[in-house]
Amino acid sequence: MSYVAAVCGKGAEVNQVKEQLLQSNPVLEAFGNAKTVRNDNSSRFGKYMDIEFDFKGDPLGGVISNYLLEKSRVVKQPRGERNFHVFYQLLSGASEELLEKLKLERDFSRYNYLSLDSAKVNGVDDAANFRTVRNAMQIVGFMDHEAEAVLEVVAAVLKLGNIEFKPESRVNGLDESKIKDKNELKEICELTAIDQSVLERAFSFRTVEAKQEKVSTTLNVAQAYYARDALAKNLYSRLFSWLVNRINESIKAQTKVRKKVMGVLDIYGFEIFEDNSFEQFIINYCNEKLQQIFIELTLKEEQEEYIREDIEWTHIDYFNNAIICDLIENNTNGILAMLDEECLRPGTVTDDTFLEKLNQVCATHQHFESRMSRCSRFLNDTTLPHSCFRIQHYAGKVLYQVEGFVDKNNDLLYRDLSQAMWKAGHTLIKSLFPEGNPAKINLKRPPTAGSQFKASVATLMRNLQTKNPNYIRCIKPNDKKAAHIFSEALVCHQIRYLGLLENVRVRRAGYAFRQAYEPCLERYKMLCKQTWPHWRGPARAGVEVLFNELEIPVEEYSFGRSKIFIRNPRTLFKLEDLRKQRLEDLATLIQKIYRGWKCRTHFLLMRRSQIVVAAWFRRFAQRKRYQQTKRSALVIQSYIRGWKARKILRELKHQKRCEEAATTIAAYWHGTQARRELKRLKEEARRKHAVAVIWAYWLGLKVRREYRKFFRANAGKKIYEFTIQRIVQKYFLEMKSKMPSLSPIDKNWPSRPYLFLDSTHKELKRIFHLWRCKKYRDQFTDQQKLIYEEKLEASELFKDKKALYPSSVGQPFQGAYLEINKNPKYKKLKDAIEEKIIIAEVVNKINRANGKSTSRIFLLTNNNLLLADQKSGQIKSEVPLVDVTKVSMSSQNDGFFAIHLKEGSEAASKGDFLFSSDHLIEMATKLYRTTLSQTRQKLNIEISDEFLVQFRQDKVCVKFIQGNQKNGSVPTCKRKNNRLLEVAVP
């Protein structure tokens, strides 16, 4: 990965992609690597990474696939090994604040899932690695809340190992497990936001569903510990898969362009430990498959290619491990198939029964050994225990402990725990357990771990076969994990079991290079004059001519059916050197021709440019000469025109001065004549004015003498009229400043200042009140006018007649109290009425027989009066307004009223109606106005404490009395006899 990042291009976007690809590795190593007895940073999972490149070779992104995380390491580690790195890094590198938030302590010994004998590794700084991992997660694209959620899950896994159980006997004699210390459980529930009672029950009970039945059983202590470890393993394994998917979202290629893909497979090597279990069996099976594809793509395919191309070849024998792969993966009698069959078999299933089945089916296989097989020679082989079996792998014999094979293959997580995890308030944990959703319960048994890994390996093999493989074989120099020590026996053993000796023999006996004729001729055709630049014949003939021209020894190459085979690399290197030299010569020739063409092109361009420049210069010079001549002519013309203009100006000025002199003399003469005339006129006017003044003074004297006689007789009357006029004027000015508000109900009015203005003061008050009432009425809308008209009508009908009237004055008349148009309950009733509804109200209809009331919907339209059932909305009665003759009611504070119908009409067959309503005044007023509008006749409104009502053939007297009621202020109606209904009003 570092090499790819170093050799590809630069740029902000490319550097970001490279950095994300590189930084994905520390994250996966922290969560997927651990210290083993042979490697301090051993991958405990398989990783296949596709890196996508564009046409320039710059990385666009990548996709990671993971295989078989060794999740059993979470709950148990062999001696001398550690758990996954992330646990130690979190406890060593996290801040005190983060540890307190995750409810963790820095001491490793506090956690049962962490082995203490190898907690510290020489040369490994877990705290620095934790900072590196946090930085890498940020670069890859993890949000802060996502990184925090991941650490919370890691902390929850650590704390799960500290939950311990104790046995407790039940009444039925069965043992039940109980949690010893619930403090750890409480902290786990706080981290994961799970209800503590739900998780505690999941650790104590197991629910089994079969078809329509549910059975809940208690877990003993051993089963409870198994459930705890299964939850921890599943939680960590699913977290790791989520991390891989999250990294894939960040590093996947964003652009949809044509790209090439390089796949990198980094997977665990062959493992032979002191104690080998199910994990080593699966890992070694994967290595067998990889060895098989290595054999097919190197040894087998190469030798088959020589035969296919008719090349003389002596076959070299090699070991083909297909027989071992078949022993493990055969669908009928393979070890994995028998393990799955044993897990699915009803009845008691143990590791021993699985081993017995292996002994029955695989006893005759030459690569399988056990105490009961024919190949073990168990009579003298004391190294083979009873509970083990041995497989002869391509890398040597491996002894497998059969203990735990069935449980690890089942990989069973109780449904109660899955559902408890799905109920978590922690978003990440809830997403890791989708099968816990009660709405998506699947009773189908989940696939086993072995079958899942087998399918993953098959997918990997298919993917590898579509690629052009290159192998990097890692040779371990010693078992001491030390530098500069080379163990010859160990290295020779690895070389033998990896098949490298057979590969070297095939390579030495075979040909180092082979290529199809067409690309070979296309690459080296410039080395021969006959094939350069184009060869018209078959490609093989062209290659033969080329090699003969170059005088290459015949023993150095062979011609196949479709390819040329070159034995020694030095021959290929010679061809490449010749090609390089020839390309240099061709490049020199191309440069020479190009430079000549470029110089000639430049010369022609300069020549054309010189001609254009000369033409433009001649044009410029000629234009400049023309413009200079033009300017000279203009200057001469301007001088001549100026001389002519000045000559004409002098003549005009002389003529003008002569005319002005004559005008001045005439003006002076006319002025003298005018002044003389003005002086004469002024003298004449002065004499006339003196006469007029004397005459005016004389007339004034005569008038004053006559007026003195008249004034003495009428002076009192004039003074009185003047005084009255001033008083009235002052009165009106004071009234202007003391006018009351424009509200019609404002009764304030300024006091009368003078007694003689009393009638005027009252008339003015009346006029002002009428004027402001008109102003107030002009503000009303049509709807408000209608409301006030109804209120006015109600006042004329009931004021001082009905005790209920004053309380109705302040209540607005709404009419449609039920909102039939909006209520879907009355849709059927609305559809049955086509006219406009004026009143829609619930009233109490008085029963003729006993005086009890029944709720009815009272509807008034333009032409009819209708009664409907309140619950169903069905119309019970319909009365035309022309049949209504009178409305009767009492004068007291009650809501009873009777509607009298025309005798002999169809509606009067059952008699009159007696109702009780909370809106009596409004209903009577609207009925009165509607009847008047339709029939042009006033409806008779009778107000009396006793009136007669026609019930079928009988007339009943309705009498209103005062009385104390049990129901408080509600009037009650009671039938006294056949002829009397008594209404008690409080």
MOBELRA-V629062 format. One record per residue. N is the residue number from 0. RES is the residue in one letter. D_FIRST is the distance of its C-alpha to the first C-alpha in Angstrom with 1 decimal. Layout:
# MOBELRA-V629062
N:RES:D_FIRST / N:RES:D_FIRST
This chain:
# MOBELRA-V629062
0:M:0.0 / 1:S:3.8 / 2:Y:5.4 / 3:V:5.2 / 4:A:6.2 / 5:A:8.6 / 6:V:10.3 / 7:C:11.0 / 8:G:14.1 / 9:K:15.5 / 10:G:17.7 / 11:A:18.4 / 12:E:17.4 / 13:V:14.1 / 14:N:13.3 / 15:Q:14.2 / 16:V:12.0 / 17:K:8.8 / 18:E:10.3 / 19:Q:11.1 / 20:L:7.8 / 21:L:6.6 / 22:Q:10.2 / 23:S:10.6 / 24:N:9.2 / 25:P:12.1 / 26:V:14.6 / 27:L:14.0 / 28:E:14.1 / 29:A:17.3 / 30:F:18.9 / 31:G:17.8 / 32:N:17.6 / 33:A:20.7 / 34:K:22.3 / 35:T:24.0 / 36:V:26.4 / 37:R:23.8 / 38:N:20.6 / 39:D:20.5 / 40:N:17.2 / 41:S:17.7 / 42:S:16.1 / 43:R:19.3 / 44:F:17.9 / 45:G:16.2 / 46:K:13.2 / 47:Y:12.6 / 48:M:10.3 / 49:D:11.4 / 50:I:9.6 / 51:E:12.6 / 52:F:13.2 / 53:D:16.6 / 54:F:18.9 / 55:K:17.6 / 56:G:14.0 / 57:D:13.0 / 58:P:11.0 / 59:L:13.7 / 60:G:12.4 / 61:G:11.5 / 62:V:13.6 / 63:I:13.2 / 64:S:15.9 / 65:N:17.0 / 66:Y:19.5 / 67:L:22.3 / 68:L:21.7 / 69:E:24.0 / 70:K:26.3 / 71:S:29.2 / 72:R:27.5 / 73:V:28.4 / 74:V:32.1 / 75:K:32.2 / 76:Q:30.2 / 77:P:31.3 / 78:R:32.8 / 79:G:30.5 / 80:E:27.6 / 81:R:26.5 / 82:N:26.0 / 83:F:22.7 / 84:H:21.3 / 85:V:22.2 / 86:F:25.9 / 87:Y:26.0 / 88:Q:23.8 / 89:L:26.1 / 90:L:29.3 / 91:S:28.2 / 92:G:26.5 / 93:A:28.5 / 94:S:31.4 / 95:E:34.9 / 96:E:35.5 / 97:L:32.5 / 98:L:33.6 / 99:E:37.1 / 100:K:36.0 / 101:L:34.1 / 102:K:37.2 / 103:L:35.3 / 104:E:36.2 / 105:R:34.1 / 106:D:35.7 / 107:F:33.7 / 108:S:37.0 / 109:R:38.0 / 110:Y:35.7 / 111:N:36.5 / 112:Y:33.0 / 113:L:31.5 / 114:S:32.3 / 115:L:33.8 / 116:D:33.7 / 117:S:29.9 / 118:A:29.5 / 119:K:28.5 / 120:V:25.8 / 121:N:26.1 / 122:G:23.4 / 123:V:22.0 / 124:D:23.0 / 125:D:23.1 / 126:A:24.5 / 127:A:21.8 / 128:N:19.1 / 129:F:21.2 / 130:R:21.2 / 131:T:17.4 / 132:V:17.3 / 133:R:20.1 / 134:N:18.4 / 135:A:15.1 / 136:M:17.5 / 137:Q:19.2 / 138:I:16.3 / 139:V:15.1 / 140:G:18.8 / 141:F:20.9 / 142:M:24.5 / 143:D:26.5 / 144:H:28.7 / 145:E:25.8 / 146:A:24.3 / 147:E:27.8 / 148:A:28.6 / 149:V:25.6 / 150:L:26.9 / 151:E:30.4 / 152:V:29.4 / 153:V:27.8 / 154:A:31.0 / 155:A:33.1 / 156:V:31.5 / 157:L:32.2 / 158:K:35.8 / 159:L:36.4 / 160:G:36.4 / 161:N:39.3 / 162:I:41.6 / 163:E:44.3 / 164:F:47.1 / 165:K:50.7 / 166:P:53.1 / 167:E:56.1 / 168:S:58.9 / 169:R:60.1 / 170:V:63.6 / 171:N:62.9 / 172:G:61.9 / 173:L:58.1 / 174:D:55.6 / 175:E:53.4 / 176:S:50.5 / 177:K:50.5 / 178:I:48.0 / 179:K:49.2 / 180:D:47.8 / 181:K:47.1 / 182:N:45.7 / 183:E:42.1 / 184:L:42.6 / 185:K:43.9 / 186:E:40.9 / 187:I:38.5 / 188:C:40.6 / 189:E:40.5 / 190:L:36.7 / 191:T:36.4 / 192:A:39.6 / 193:I:41.2 / 194:D:44.9 / 195:Q:45.7 / 196:S:48.4 / 197:V:46.2 / 198:L:43.5 / 199:E:46.2 / 200:R:48.0 / 201:A:44.7 / 202:F:44.5 / 203:S:48.2 / 204:F:48.8 / 205:R:47.3 / 206:T:48.4 / 207:V:48.5 / 208:E:49.2 / 209:A:50.8 / 210:K:52.0 / 211:Q:54.4 / 212:E:54.7 / 213:K:53.0 / 214:V:53.4 / 215:S:52.4 / 216:T:52.3 / 217:T:51.8 / 218:L:49.0 / 219:N:49.9 / 220:V:48.0 / 221:A:45.8 / 222:Q:45.0 / 223:A:44.3 / 224:Y:41.8 / 225:Y:40.1 / 226:A:40.0 / 227:R:38.5 / 228:D:35.7 / 229:A:35.1 / 230:L:34.8 / 231:A:32.4 / 232:K:30.1 / 233:N:30.3 / 234:L:29.8 / 235:Y:26.6 / 236:S:25.2 / 237:R:26.0 / 238:L:24.5 / 239:F:21.2 / 240:S:21.4 / 241:W:22.4 / 242:L:19.4 / 243:V:17.1 / 244:N:19.4 / 245:R:19.6 / 246:I:15.8 / 247:N:16.0 / 248:E:18.9 / 249:S:17.0 / 250:I:13.8 / 251:K:15.8 / 252:A:16.7 / 253:Q:19.9 / 254:T:21.3 / 255:K:23.0 / 256:V:22.4 / 257:R:21.8 / 258:K:18.2 / 259:K:16.1 / 260:V:13.8 / 261:M:11.0 / 262:G:11.1 / 263:V:8.9 / 264:L:11.6 / 265:D:11.3 / 266:I:15.0 / 267:Y:17.6 / 268:G:19.3 / 269:F:23.0 / 270:E:25.0 / 271:I:28.6 / 272:F:29.9 / 273:E:33.5 / 274:D:33.9 / 275:N:32.0 / 276:S:32.4 / 277:F:31.4 / 278:E:27.7 / 279:Q:27.4 / 280:F:29.4 / 281:I:27.0 / 282:I:23.9 / 283:N:25.7 / 284:Y:26.8 / 285:C:23.3 / 286:N:22.5 / 287:E:25.8 / 288:K:24.7 / 289:L:21.4 / 290:Q:23.6 / 291:Q:26.0 / 292:I:23.6 / 293:F:22.4 / 294:I:26.1 / 295:E:26.9 / 296:L:24.2 / 297:T:24.8 / 298:L:28.3 / 299:K:30.3 / 300:E:29.2 / 301:E:29.4 / 302:Q:32.9 / 303:E:34.0 / 304:E:32.9 / 305:Y:35.1 / 306:I:38.0 / 307:R:37.4 / 308:E:37.5 / 309:D:40.6 / 310:I:39.1 / 311:E:41.1 / 312:W:39.2 / 313:T:40.0 / 314:H:38.3 / 315:I:36.2 / 316:D:36.3 / 317:Y:33.3 / 318:F:33.1 / 319:N:32.2 / 320:N:31.1 / 321:A:32.2 / 322:I:35.3 / 323:I:33.3 / 324:C:31.2 / 325:D:34.6 / 326:L:36.1 / 327:I:33.6 / 328:E:33.1 / 329:N:36.4 / 330:N:37.8 / 331:T:41.3 / 332:N:41.3 / 333:G:37.7 / 334:I:36.9 / 335:L:34.9 / 336:A:37.7 / 337:M:40.3 / 338:L:38.5 / 339:D:38.4 / 340:E:42.0 / 341:E:43.0 / 342:C:41.3 / 343:L:43.2 / 344:R:46.5 / 345:P:49.3 / 346:G:51.1 / 347:T:49.9 / 348:V:46.4 / 349:T:45.1 / 350:D:42.6 / 351:D:45.7 / 352:T:46.7 / 353:F:43.3 / 354:L:43.5 / 355:E:47.0 / 356:K:45.8 / 357:L:43.1 / 358:N:45.9 / 359:Q:48.0 / 360:V:45.5 / 361:C:43.2 / 362:A:45.9 / 363:T:46.2 / 364:H:42.5 / 365:Q:41.8 / 366:H:38.4 / 367:F:39.7 / 368:E:41.8 / 369:S:43.8 / 370:R:47.2 / 371:M:48.8 / 372:S:47.1 / 373:R:48.8 / 374:C:46.0 / 375:S:45.8 / 376:R:49.2 / 377:F:49.4 / 378:L:52.8 / 379:N:51.4 / 380:D:47.7 / 381:T:47.8 / 382:T:44.0 / 383:L:43.6 / 384:P:44.5 / 385:H:46.3 / 386:S:43.6 / 387:C:40.8 / 388:F:39.7 / 389:R:37.8 / 390:I:35.6 / 391:Q:35.1 / 392:H:31.3 / 393:Y:29.8 / 394:A:28.4 / 395:G:31.8 / 396:K:34.2 / 397:V:33.1 / 398:L:35.8 / 399:Y:35.3 / 400:Q:37.4 / 401:V:38.7 / 402:E:39.3 / 403:G:37.4 / 404:F:36.3 / 405:V:38.5 / 406:D:37.7 / 407:K:33.9 / 408:N:34.1 / 409:N:36.4 / 410:D:34.1 / 411:L:37.1 / 412:L:37.2 / 413:Y:40.7 / 414:R:41.5 / 415:D:43.2 / 416:L:40.0 / 417:S:38.1 / 418:Q:40.9 / 419:A:41.0 / 420:M:37.3 / 421:W:37.9 / 422:K:40.8 / 423:A:38.6 / 424:G:38.8 / 425:H:35.1 / 426:T:33.4 / 427:L:30.1 / 428:I:31.9 / 429:K:34.3 / 430:S:31.5 / 431:L:30.1 / 432:F:33.4 / 433:P:34.7 / 434:E:36.9 / 435:G:38.9 / 436:N:40.5 / 437:P:44.2 / 438:A:44.4 / 439:K:41.8 / 440:I:43.0 / 441:N:41.9 / 442:L:44.1 / 443:K:42.0 / 444:R:40.3 / 445:P:36.5 / 446:P:34.5 / 447:T:33.9 / 448:A:30.6 / 449:G:30.9 / 450:S:31.5 / 451:Q:28.7 / 452:F:26.2 / 453:K:27.9 / 454:A:27.5 / 455:S:23.8 / 456:V:23.3 / 457:A:25.5 / 458:T:23.4 / 459:L:20.2 / 460:M:22.1 / 461:R:23.4 / 462:N:20.0 / 463:L:18.7 / 464:Q:21.9 / 465:T:21.4 / 466:K:18.2 / 467:N:18.2 / 468:P:16.6 / 469:N:15.0 / 470:Y:15.3 / 471:I:13.8 / 472:R:16.6 / 473:C:16.4 / 474:I:19.8 / 475:K:21.1 / 476:P:23.5 / 477:N:25.8 / 478:D:26.7 / 479:K:27.3 / 480:K:23.7 / 481:A:24.8 / 482:A:23.6 / 483:H:25.7 / 484:I:27.4 / 485:F:27.4 / 486:S:29.3 / 487:E:30.5 / 488:A:31.8 / 489:L:28.6 / 490:V:26.5 / 491:C:29.2 / 492:H:29.3 / 493:Q:25.6 / 494:I:26.0 / 495:R:29.0 / 496:Y:27.8 / 497:L:24.5 / 498:G:26.8 / 499:L:25.3 / 500:L:29.0 / 501:E:30.0 / 502:N:27.0 / 503:V:27.9 / 504:R:31.5 / 505:V:30.8 / 506:R:28.7 / 507:R:31.5 / 508:A:34.3 / 509:G:32.7 / 510:Y:31.3 / 511:A:28.1 / 512:F:27.9 / 513:R:29.4 / 514:Q:29.5 / 515:A:31.9 / 516:Y:34.9 / 517:E:34.3 / 518:P:30.9 / 519:C:32.0 / 520:L:35.2 / 521:E:33.4 / 522:R:31.1 / 523:Y:33.8 / 524:K:37.0 / 525:M:37.4 / 526:L:38.3 / 527:C:41.6 / 528:K:44.4 / 529:Q:45.5 / 530:T:42.1 / 531:W:41.4 / 532:P:41.0 / 533:H:41.9 / 534:W:42.7 / 535:R:45.3 / 536:G:45.4 / 537:P:43.2 / 538:A:39.7 / 539:R:40.5 / 540:A:43.6 / 541:G:41.6 / 542:V:39.2 / 543:E:42.2 / 544:V:43.9 / 545:L:40.8 / 546:F:40.3 / 547:N:44.1 / 548:E:44.1 / 549:L:41.4 / 550:E:43.4 / 551:I:40.5 / 552:P:42.0 / 553:V:42.6 / 554:E:41.1 / 555:E:37.7 / 556:Y:37.2 / 557:S:38.5 / 558:F:39.1 / 559:G:38.1 / 560:R:39.3 / 561:S:36.4 / 562:K:34.2 / 563:I:34.6 / 564:F:33.4 / 565:I:32.8 / 566:R:33.2 / 567:N:31.9 / 568:P:28.8 / 569:R:31.2 / 570:T:33.0 / 571:L:29.9 / 572:F:29.1 / 573:K:32.8 / 574:L:32.5 / 575:E:29.4 / 576:D:31.3 / 577:L:34.4 / 578:R:32.5 / 579:K:30.9 / 580:Q:34.4 / 581:R:36.0 / 582:L:33.5 / 583:E:34.3 / 584:D:38.0 / 585:L:37.6 / 586:A:35.7 / 587:T:38.6 / 588:L:41.1 / 589:I:39.4 / 590:Q:39.3 / 591:K:43.0 / 592:I:44.1 / 593:Y:42.0 / 594:R:43.4 / 595:G:47.0 / 596:W:46.5 / 597:K:45.1 / 598:C:48.0 / 599:R:50.6 / 600:T:49.2 / 601:H:49.3 / 602:F:52.9 / 603:L:54.1 / 604:L:52.5 / 605:M:54.3 / 606:R:57.5 / 607:R:57.4 / 608:S:56.6 / 609:Q:59.6 / 610:I:61.9 / 611:V:60.8 / 612:V:61.1 / 613:A:64.6 / 614:A:65.7 / 615:W:64.5 / 616:F:66.2 / 617:R:69.5 / 618:R:69.4 / 619:F:68.7 / 620:A:71.6 / 621:Q:74.0 / 622:R:73.1 / 623:K:73.5 / 624:R:77.0 / 625:Y:78.0 / 626:Q:77.0 / 627:Q:79.0 / 628:T:82.1 / 629:K:81.7 / 630:R:81.5 / 631:S:84.6 / 632:A:86.6 / 633:L:85.6 / 634:V:86.8 / 635:I:90.2 / 636:Q:90.5 / 637:S:89.8 / 638:Y:92.4 / 639:I:95.1 / 640:R:94.4 / 641:G:94.5 / 642:W:97.9 / 643:K:99.3 / 644:A:98.0 / 645:R:99.5 / 646:K:102.9 / 647:I:102.9 / 648:L:101.9 / 649:R:104.8 / 650:E:107.3 / 651:L:105.9 / 652:K:106.1 / 653:H:109.8 / 654:Q:110.7 / 655:K:108.9 / 656:R:110.7 / 657:C:114.1 / 658:E:113.3 / 659:E:112.1 / 660:A:115.4 / 661:A:117.5 / 662:T:115.5 / 663:T:115.8 / 664:I:119.5 / 665:A:119.9 / 666:A:117.7 / 667:Y:119.8 / 668:W:123.0 / 669:H:121.7 / 670:G:120.6 / 671:T:124.1 / 672:Q:125.7 / 673:A:123.3 / 674:R:123.8 / 675:R:127.6 / 676:E:127.3 / 677:L:125.0 / 678:K:127.5 / 679:R:130.3 / 680:L:128.3 / 681:K:127.3 / 682:E:130.9 / 683:E:131.9 / 684:A:129.2 / 685:R:130.0 / 686:R:133.6 / 687:K:132.5 / 688:H:130.1 / 689:A:132.8 / 690:V:135.0 / 691:A:132.2 / 692:V:131.5 / 693:I:135.2 / 694:W:135.5 / 695:A:132.4 / 696:Y:133.7 / 697:W:137.0 / 698:L:135.4 / 699:G:133.3 / 700:L:136.4 / 701:K:138.2 / 702:V:135.3 / 703:R:134.9 / 704:R:138.6 / 705:E:138.5 / 706:Y:135.2 / 707:R:136.6 / 708:K:139.2 / 709:F:136.6 / 710:F:134.0 / 711:R:136.4 / 712:A:136.9 / 713:N:133.1 / 714:A:131.1 / 715:G:130.5 / 716:K:129.0 / 717:K:126.6 / 718:I:125.3 / 719:Y:124.8 / 720:E:122.8 / 721:F:120.6 / 722:T:120.0 / 723:I:119.0 / 724:Q:116.6 / 725:R:114.9 / 726:I:114.6 / 727:V:113.0 / 728:Q:110.6 / 729:K:109.5 / 730:Y:109.2 / 731:F:106.8 / 732:L:104.7 / 733:E:104.4 / 734:M:103.5 / 735:K:100.7 / 736:S:99.0 / 737:K:99.8 / 738:M:98.6 / 739:P:96.8 / 740:S:93.4 / 741:L:92.9 / 742:S:92.3 / 743:P:95.1 / 744:I:95.4 / 745:D:95.9 / 746:K:99.7 / 747:N:100.0 / 748:W:102.5 / 749:P:104.0 / 750:S:107.5 / 751:R:110.6 / 752:P:111.8 / 753:Y:115.4 / 754:L:117.7 / 755:F:118.9 / 756:L:115.3 / 757:D:115.0 / 758:S:115.2 / 759:T:112.9 / 760:H:110.4 / 761:K:110.3 / 762:E:110.1 / 763:L:107.2 / 764:K:105.3 / 765:R:105.8 / 766:I:104.7 / 767:F:101.6 / 768:H:100.6 / 769:L:101.1 / 770:W:98.9 / 771:R:96.0 / 772:C:96.2 / 773:K:95.9 / 774:K:92.9 / 775:Y:91.2 / 776:R:91.9 / 777:D:90.4 / 778:Q:87.0 / 779:F:87.0 / 780:T:84.8 / 781:D:86.4 / 782:Q:84.8 / 783:Q:86.0 / 784:K:89.5 / 785:L:89.5 / 786:I:88.6 / 787:Y:91.3 / 788:E:93.8 / 789:E:93.0 / 790:K:93.4 / 791:L:96.7 / 792:E:97.9 / 793:A:97.1 / 794:S:99.0 / 795:E:102.0 / 796:L:101.9 / 797:F:101.2 / 798:K:101.8 / 799:D:104.5 / 800:K:104.8 / 801:K:101.8 / 802:A:100.6 / 803:L:97.0 / 804:Y:96.9 / 805:P:96.1 / 806:S:92.9 / 807:S:91.7 / 808:V:92.1 / 809:G:88.8 / 810:Q:86.9 / 811:P:85.4 / 812:F:86.4 / 813:Q:83.1 / 814:G:84.5 / 815:A:81.4 / 816:Y:80.5 / 817:L:78.6 / 818:E:76.2 / 819:I:76.8 / 820:N:74.7 / 821:K:71.6 / 822:N:72.1 / 823:P:70.8 / 824:K:73.4 / 825:Y:76.2 / 826:K:74.7 / 827:K:77.4 / 828:L:80.1 / 829:K:78.8 / 830:D:78.7 / 831:A:82.4 / 832:I:83.6 / 833:E:83.6 / 834:E:85.6 / 835:K:84.4 / 836:I:84.4 / 837:I:86.4 / 838:I:86.2 / 839:A:83.8 / 840:E:84.7 / 841:V:85.0 / 842:V:88.7 / 843:N:90.7 / 844:K:93.3 / 845:I:96.3 / 846:N:97.4 / 847:R:101.1 / 848:A:101.8 / 849:N:100.6 / 850:G:99.4 / 851:K:95.8 / 852:S:93.0 / 853:T:90.3 / 854:S:87.3 / 855:R:87.3 / 856:I:85.5 / 857:F:88.0 / 858:L:87.2 / 859:L:89.4 / 860:T:88.9 / 861:N:91.1 / 862:N:93.4 / 863:N:92.9 / 864:L:92.5 / 865:L:90.2 / 866:L:89.5 / 867:A:86.3 / 868:D:84.9 / 869:Q:82.3 / 870:K:80.0 / 871:S:80.0 / 872:G:81.0 / 873:Q:83.8 / 874:I:86.8 / 875:K:89.9 / 876:S:92.6 / 877:E:93.0 / 878:V:96.0 / 879:P:96.9 / 880:L:97.8 / 881:V:101.2 / 882:D:102.1 / 883:V:101.4 / 884:T:104.8 / 885:K:104.4 / 886:V:102.0 / 887:S:103.5 / 888:M:102.2 / 889:S:103.6 / 890:S:104.1 / 891:Q:102.1 / 892:N:98.5 / 893:D:97.1 / 894:G:95.1 / 895:F:97.5 / 896:F:98.8 / 897:A:100.5 / 898:I:100.2 / 899:H:103.5 / 900:L:103.4 / 901:K:106.2 / 902:E:108.5 / 903:G:108.4 / 904:S:104.9 / 905:E:102.3 / 906:A:100.1 / 907:A:103.1 / 908:S:103.5 / 909:K:102.0 / 910:G:103.4 / 911:D:102.2 / 912:F:98.8 / 913:L:98.6 / 914:F:95.2 / 915:S:93.7 / 916:S:91.0 / 917:D:89.3 / 918:H:89.6 / 919:L:93.3 / 920:I:94.2 / 921:E:91.3 / 922:M:92.0 / 923:A:95.8 / 924:T:95.3 / 925:K:92.8 / 926:L:95.1 / 927:Y:98.1 / 928:R:96.4 / 929:T:94.9 / 930:T:98.2 / 931:L:100.0 / 932:S:97.5 / 933:Q:97.9 / 934:T:101.6 / 935:R:103.1 / 936:Q:104.9 / 937:K:104.4 / 938:L:103.3 / 939:N:105.7 / 940:I:104.1 / 941:E:106.4 / 942:I:105.9 / 943:S:108.0 / 944:D:107.7 / 945:E:109.4 / 946:F:108.8 / 947:L:109.2 / 948:V:106.4 / 949:Q:107.0 / 950:F:105.3 / 951:R:106.0 / 952:Q:109.9 / 953:D:110.4 / 954:K:110.4 / 955:V:108.8 / 956:C:109.5 / 957:V:106.4 / 958:K:107.5 / 959:F:105.5 / 960:I:106.4 / 961:Q:105.1 / 962:G:103.8 / 963:N:101.3 / 964:Q:98.3 / 965:K:96.1 / 966:N:93.1 / 967:G:93.5 / 968:S:93.9 / 969:V:93.4 / 970:P:96.6 / 971:T:97.6 / 972:C:99.6 / 973:K:102.0 / 974:R:104.5 / 975:K:107.9 / 976:N:109.9 / 977:N:110.0 / 978:R:111.1 / 979:L:109.2 / 980:L:105.6 / 981:E:105.3 / 982:V:102.4 / 983:A:102.0 / 984:V:100.6 / 985:P:99.6
